[in-house]
Amino acid sequence: MKLNPREEELYRAVDEVLHYLWDPIGISSIPEARDEYYGYFQDVFDLVRNGAAHVAIATYLGKVVTDRMGLPANAHHDQEVARVLVAWRIAVAAKAA
């Protein structure tokens, strides 16, 4: 997939937010686990890049945690992370304008 520079910046931001902030299994300090969330990354990136509201992003994150990881929900955390992702989208878009 070929990304323009703005999309590349957003791509890196989404990756880091998922790894360092969302981090539902607590592996952000383990270098060998850097790719742990890559299985969910593309869906999240697509949501962010395509302008999804933070509620939709948080809902997706919550479903991943409960349905795919089998962990208890933390809707408040998912909402906070989704707001950060939307803020990144806005910041990156503002640079391009």
N, C-alpha and C positions, 0 to 999 in steps of 0.2 A: 504494500500500500504506500503510495507516494503522498507525502504530506507537505503542505506549504509551510514556511517558517512559523507562522502563527499557530498552525495546528501542531507542529513539532513542539513548540513551547507548551501548549496546552497538554499534549501527550505526556511530556515529562512531568508536568505539574500533577496531573491525575495519578500517574504512577506513584509519585512521592506521597501524595495525600493518602492514597490507599495503604501504602506500606507503613508510613510513619504516624498517620493520624487515625485512620479507620482501624487497622490492625486488630481485628476481633480475637485473634488467638495469641496475641502478645509476642510476636516474633521480630519486631522491628529492630531489635538490638543484635540479631543473629545474622551476620553477613551471608552465611550459606543459605539462608531462607529468603533471600532477596526476591526470588521469583514465586513465592508462595501464593500471591494473589493474582498472578497472571491469568489464571483461568476465568476470572471475573472481570479483568481489566477492560477488555474490548467492549463489553456491554456497557460498562460505566462510562468509558470514553465516548462511545456513540451517544449515550444519553446527554452527556455534558456538551459535546460538540454540536449536537443537533438542537440545543436550546431547551432541554427538558427543565421543568420547574424543580426546585429543590425537593418538593414533596415526592415527586416521581422517582428521583434519584435515591432518596432516603428509603422509599418503599422497596426499591430493588435491593439496596444494601441489606435491609432487614430480612428480605426473603432469602438472600444468600446465607446470612448468618443462621437463620432458623431451619430452612429447608435443605440446604446443601451442607452446612457445617454441623447441624444438629445442636447448636448452642442456643442459650436463652436470648430472647430479643432485648435490644437496648435502643429503643426508638429515639430517645433523646440524643444519644451519641450519633446515631445514624443521621438525624436531622442536622446536628452540628456539622458533621462531615459533609453532608450534601450542601449546606450553606457555604462552606469553604470552597467546594468544587465550583459552585455557581459564581462565587467571588473571583475565582481564578479565570473563569470564562469571560467575565466582564472585564477584568484587568487586561487580559491578553487582547481582547477585542478593541479595547480603548487604545492600546499601543498601535494597532493596525490602522486606526482612523486618522 
